[in-house]
Amino acid sequence: MNVDALAAFTTAAPYRSKQQLSRLVGVDPRDTVPPTDLLEERGLIDRAHDPDDRRLYAVSVTIIGRSALTELRHAADEVEVEMLKQLDATERGSLHNTLVELFAALAEDD
């Protein structure tokens, strides 16, 4: 969840409610506070209340957070290459299409 949350915050609007943030990262609103606290404690994000509506937060990714996200994306790319190296281009395409269909089906269930 933390990587997904960090990635989502890089494109988030300036102020969002806990419900909006939870939808953005695909978790129950009750489950957003601990990971957000952890990301903030580690210096990966900054969080501030909207001065006009304290239910809303401005969440921004710090320089440290952006660096961590870049490193994580690079590591994920390396893992993907390693995992898929036994597949030829046709097999990778077939796997990709199957995963897209599965994710679409899951999205319909929400």
Number of C-alpha atoms within 10 A of each C-alpha: 12 14 16 12 20 25 18 14 19 16 11 17 12 13 19 18 17 18 15 14 24 18 13 16 19 14 14 12 15 10 11 20 12 10 15 21 14 13 20 18 11 12 14 21 23 18 15 13 15 15 10 7 10 10 13 19 20 17 22 22 23 16 12 13 22 17 13 15 19 13 12 13 14 12 12 12 12 11 12 11 12 10 10 13 11 10 12 9 11 9 12 14 12 11 14 12 12 12 12 12 12 12 12 11 11 10 9 8 7 6
